[in-house]
Amino acid sequence: MWLAVLRAQKDLGIEVPDEARWDPARGYVDPAGLAGCGAVVHLAGAGVGDHRWTAAYKREIRDSRVLGTAALAHALAALDAPPAVLVSGSAVGYYGDTGDRAVDEDAPAGQGFLPSVCVEWEAATASAQEAGIRTAFARTGLVVARDGGAWGRMFPLFRAGVGGRLGNGRQYWSYISLRDEVAALRHIIDTPGLSGPVNLTAPEPLTNRQVAEAMSRVLRRPAVLPVPAVALRVVLGEFAEDVLGSQRARPTRLLGSGFVFRDPGIEQAIRAAL
């Protein structure tokens, strides 16, 4: 309810007391809006799949994450009483294309545009870390949610009976249900020993083909219309290589800290979203 009211007020141009002005491009965040915070969760960034990757939009993807995070980290570090913890967004895109190889938080960064963005994104928290704020990087996988992201586009297609695997379907998808994502963020806040990278993904990644088959079972619709790789490259351009890439990331640190998933399996995650 609070989120719905807040969004409605924003749509009407009404400022709400909980908001703080910020200008990431200029490195400014209103410190008054941060005073008294015990924990800060920062997930802002332009959607990587919202537009074709022109040079300008790639710059927006990068700047919206790196400049925004740096501005927030500087502002938190300058507070008289900084928060105890900063949970800053990141992504399993950090690892690049891992093929069939499973990776956890100890794996190095991959090659390519998205891994380079993730490296800079995480490094932009340096001011907060130097100020002694416990900082964790929420390296999130594909969030299974009814609206937004990959699943927000997939649900209508599968409901219409025109869903299917992407390319050969052998690429791994590291997914997580929305309610597990939120619970994991809370878990990081409440677990003093967690800092640095934390993979927010379900325990066992699945191939895109397995995901498509699960969508078909849950929605009781056929999944027989694969999208050829060449078609994805025509429609998505450079971003198609990341869609067709494989990230087999496992949440070693999350599980090791005692987190319990409500939706560890793909069908559970899909049903939770519905």
N, C-alpha and C positions, 0 to 999 in steps of 0.2 A: 504494500500500500504506500509506504513512504517513498519508494522509488517511483511509483506511478505518479504520485502527487508532484514530486520533484521534477520529473520529466515534463508534466503538464505546465508547471510554472515556468520552466525554461522555454518551452515552446511559445509561451505568451510573452516572453521577454522580461519576466519578473525575477528579480534577484532574490535569492533565498539566503537565510542567515548562515547556512552551512557551507556556502560557496566561498572560494578564495580566488581572487583574480591572479592569473599568471600569463606570462608572455614567454613561451619557451625560446623563441627565436632571439629574444633580447636577454635571455637568461634571468628573467624576473619571476619571482613567486611572492605573493603578498604574505609576509611572515605572520601577520595577525591570524590568518586562516589556519596556520599550522601550530600555533602556540597551544600547549596542553595536550597534544596528541601523544598517546602512549605507543602507537604503532602506525605505520604508514604503508599502504599497499598502492603501488603505482603500476598501472597496466596500460597507460595511454600509448597509442601509436596508430598510424594510418594502416588500414587493412591491406595485407599483401596481395589479396586476390580481388580487390575492389575495382581495379582498373588495369588496363594493359600496361606493361612495364616500359614506358617511355623513359628517356633519361631524366626528365623532370619528375616523373612519379617515383622513380627509384630514389631520387634525392629526397622526395617527401617522405618515403618510407624510412629512410635512414635518419633524416633530420628530426622527424617527429618523435623518434625514440631516443636518439643520442642527445639532442639539444634539450628536450623536455626532461630527461633523466638527470642531466648535468645541472639544469636549473634547480630542480627539486633537491638534489643532493647538496648543492651549495647552500640553499635556503635552510635546510634542516641542520646542516653543520653550524650555521650561524646563530641558531637559537640558543638562548640562555639555558634552556632545559630541553635538549634534543630528545626525540623519542627513543625508546629502547631498541626498536627494530624497524628496518626498512625492508619490505618485500618488493623487489623490483621485477617487473616482467622480463621474460626472455622466452626462448622457444627451443624445441628440439631441432629446429633448423640450424642450430649451432654446430651440429655434428656433420652436416652435409649429407651426401648420399652414402649410406653405410652398407648398402646391398643386403646380403643375408647376415652380416656380422652384427651381433648384439652389442650395444654400447651402454655404458652407464656414465655417471658424472665424472669419472676419471678419464674419459676419452678426450683426445685433443679436438680442437676445432677443425671442421672440414674446409673444403675449398669452395669458392663461389661467392655470389653476392649476399645471400642470406646468412651464411656463416660469418662473413665479415661484418655484417650489420650487428649480429648478436654479440660478437667480440667487443665492438665499440660500445654497444648498448650497456653491456655489463661493466665495462671499464668506466663508463660515465658516472658510476656511483662512487668514485674514488673519494670525493670530499666527505661523503657520509661515513665511509669506512675509516678515514683518517681521523674523524671526530669521535671515533669509538662507538658508532652506531652499528649494532649487529645487522649485517646486510646479507640477504639471501636472494638468489636469482631463481625465479620460478620458471624453469624451462618447460613450458607447457606444450603438450601435443595437440592433436586435433580434438577440440571440445565437441562432444556429442550433445547438441542443443537444437531445439526446434527452430529457433530463429538465429540468423547470423552464421558466419563461418561456412565451412564446407558442408556441414549437415543441413544448414538452413537452405542450401541450394539443392541438396540431394533429396530431401524428403518429398518435395513436390514432384520431382521426376519419378521417384519410385512409386509414389501413390498413383501416378498416371500410367504406370506400367511401362515406362520407357527408361528405367534405370538399368545400370549394368557396370561392369568393371571398366577401369580406365587403362587404356593400353593393354599390356599383357596381363595385368592384374597381379603380377608377382611382387610388386613393390610393397614393403611393409608400411603400415600405418600405425603410429603410436597414438592411441586415442585415450580419452578420459571423459566420463560423464560430467555434466555441468555441476551436479551437486557434489561429486567427488572433488572437482576442481575447487569449489568454494570451501569445502571442508579441509582440503589440503592447505589452502592459503591460511585458514584459521589455525591449522596444526603447526605450520611454520611459525606463526606469531607466538603460539603458546609453548613452543619447544625451544628453550634457550640454547641447546646444543646445535641447532641447525643454522648454518650460515654457508655462504658460497652457493654453488649450483645445486639445485634440487629438481630432479625430473618429475614433472607432474603428468604422469601417464599411467594407464592401467598396467597391471603386473605383466601381462603378456601381449605384446604387439601382434597384430594379425596382418595378413596380406590384404591388399585391396579386393582381390577376388573373394576372400573369406568374408570381408565386410559386406560386399554386395550380396552375397548369399544370405547373410544374416538379415540384411534389410528386406530381402525378398520373403524370408520366412516370417518375420515379425509383421510386415505390412500385408502379407498374403498377396503379393503381386509378383509377376515374373521379373527376372533380372537377366534377360537374354540379349540385350542390345548393348554390346560393348562400344566404348568410344575409342576409335583408333588413335594411336599416338600421333599420326600425321595430322588428324583433325584438331587435336588439342594444340599442336604447335601452330596451326593456322589461326585458331581462335585466341589463344592465350599468349602467343609469342614466347619470349624468354621464360616466363613463369611456368610454361608447360614442363620444362625440364625438372623443376622442383615438384610439380604435381606427379610426374612419372618417377621421381627419385624415391629412394627407400630409406626410411629412418626407423631402425629397430631399437628404440630406446627403452630402457628398463628403469624403474624408479627405485634403485638400490637404496639411496639415502632415506627416502620417504618410508619404505618398508622397514629399514633398519632402525628407524626412530619410533616405531610402534604404530604407524598409521594403519588403519583398517579401512579398506575400500567397501563401500556399499554396493558398487556396481563393477565388480572386477571383470565380468564377461561382457562381450559386445552386445548380446541380446538384452542383458540387464540395462546396459547404458542406453540402448535405443528405446526400450520401454520406459525408462525414467524420463527421457526427453519428451515422450508422447503423453 
